[in-house]
Amino acid sequence: MLHAAHASRFHWGCAGRPVNISIGEWQISRVYAELGRAEPARFHAQRALDIARRSHLANFYVAYGYEALARAASVAHKRSDRDRFLRAARRYGARVRDLDDRRMLWEDLESIR
């Protein structure tokens, strides 16, 4: 899964737009978080957020950048960081207009412990 995520990100880095690259960084972060590897999860989460913000992507992508940071902080047992990032994700998520996208985000946020 990790190799596939990195390969996908490599592809989109060559052929995609900022939105694809941000998603790719988020995906890598998620895989690292699932593997319990907090530091690379945080690194790629920060990249996802930075790309989303720098490229003025929709609130959905900014919210997911914060979701990834919250998940990485949770893996690292950094509760105050986790809570701060969850608040930011919810703030941006509340601005997501598509109901299915917002529901998916809320579900992912609820899964962070």
C-alpha positions as CSV (number, residue, x, y, z in Angstrom):
1,M,0.0,0.0,0.0
2,L,2.8,2.4,0.9
3,H,4.6,1.8,-2.4
4,A,1.4,2.2,-4.3
5,A,0.7,5.5,-2.6
6,H,4.2,6.8,-3.4
7,A,3.9,5.6,-7.0
8,S,0.6,7.3,-7.4
9,R,2.0,10.6,-6.0
10,F,5.0,10.3,-8.3
11,H,2.7,9.9,-11.3
12,W,0.5,12.9,-10.4
13,G,3.6,14.9,-9.7
14,C,4.5,14.4,-13.4
15,A,1.0,14.5,-15.0
16,G,-1.3,16.2,-12.5
17,R,-2.3,19.6,-11.1
18,P,-1.9,20.9,-7.6
19,V,-5.2,19.2,-6.5
20,N,-3.9,15.8,-7.6
21,I,-0.6,16.4,-5.8
22,S,-2.3,17.5,-2.6
23,I,-4.5,14.4,-2.7
24,G,-1.4,12.2,-3.3
25,E,0.4,13.7,-0.3
26,W,-2.8,13.2,1.8
27,Q,-2.9,9.6,0.7
28,I,0.7,8.9,1.6
29,S,0.1,10.5,5.0
30,R,-2.9,8.3,5.6
31,V,-1.0,5.2,4.8
32,Y,1.8,6.1,7.2
33,A,-0.7,6.9,9.9
34,E,-2.3,3.5,9.4
35,L,1.1,2.0,9.8
36,G,1.7,3.9,13.0
37,R,4.5,6.0,11.6
38,A,3.7,9.5,13.0
39,E,6.7,11.5,11.6
40,P,6.3,10.6,7.9
41,A,2.5,10.9,8.3
42,R,3.0,14.4,9.7
43,F,5.5,15.4,7.0
44,H,3.2,14.4,4.1
45,A,0.1,15.8,5.8
46,Q,1.9,19.2,6.1
47,R,2.7,19.0,2.4
48,A,-0.9,18.2,1.5
49,L,-2.1,21.2,3.5
50,D,0.6,23.5,2.1
51,I,-0.2,22.6,-1.5
52,A,-3.9,23.1,-0.9
53,R,-3.4,26.5,0.7
54,R,-0.8,27.7,-1.7
55,S,-2.8,26.7,-4.7
56,H,-6.1,28.1,-3.3
57,L,-7.8,24.8,-3.5
58,A,-11.4,24.4,-2.2
59,N,-12.1,24.1,1.5
60,F,-12.6,20.4,1.2
61,Y,-8.9,19.9,0.4
62,V,-7.7,22.3,3.1
63,A,-10.0,20.5,5.6
64,Y,-8.4,17.2,4.6
65,G,-4.9,18.6,5.0
66,Y,-5.9,19.4,8.6
67,E,-7.5,16.0,9.0
68,A,-4.2,14.4,8.0
69,L,-2.3,16.5,10.5
70,A,-4.8,15.6,13.2
71,R,-4.4,11.9,12.4
72,A,-0.6,12.1,12.5
73,A,-0.7,14.0,15.8
74,S,-3.0,11.3,17.2
75,V,-0.6,8.6,16.1
76,A,2.2,10.5,17.9
77,H,0.0,10.8,21.0
78,K,0.1,14.6,20.8
79,R,-3.5,15.4,22.0
80,S,-3.3,19.1,22.0
81,D,-2.0,19.2,18.4
82,R,-4.6,16.6,17.4
83,D,-7.4,18.8,18.9
84,R,-6.1,22.0,17.3
85,F,-6.0,20.3,13.9
86,L,-9.4,18.8,14.4
87,R,-10.9,22.2,15.1
88,A,-9.3,23.6,12.0
89,A,-10.5,20.7,9.9
90,R,-14.1,21.2,11.2
91,R,-13.9,24.9,10.6
92,Y,-13.0,24.4,6.9
93,G,-15.2,21.4,6.6
94,A,-18.3,23.4,7.7
95,R,-17.7,25.4,4.5
96,V,-17.8,22.4,2.2
97,R,-21.0,22.6,0.2
98,D,-21.2,19.1,-1.2
99,L,-23.1,17.1,1.3
100,D,-21.5,13.8,0.4
101,D,-18.0,15.3,0.6
102,R,-18.9,16.9,4.0
103,R,-20.3,13.6,5.3
104,M,-17.2,11.7,4.3
105,L,-15.0,14.3,6.0
106,W,-17.0,14.2,9.2
107,E,-16.8,10.4,9.2
108,D,-13.0,10.5,8.8
109,L,-12.7,13.1,11.6
110,E,-14.8,10.9,13.9
111,S,-12.4,8.0,13.3
112,I,-9.5,10.0,14.8
113,R,-8.9,9.1,18.5
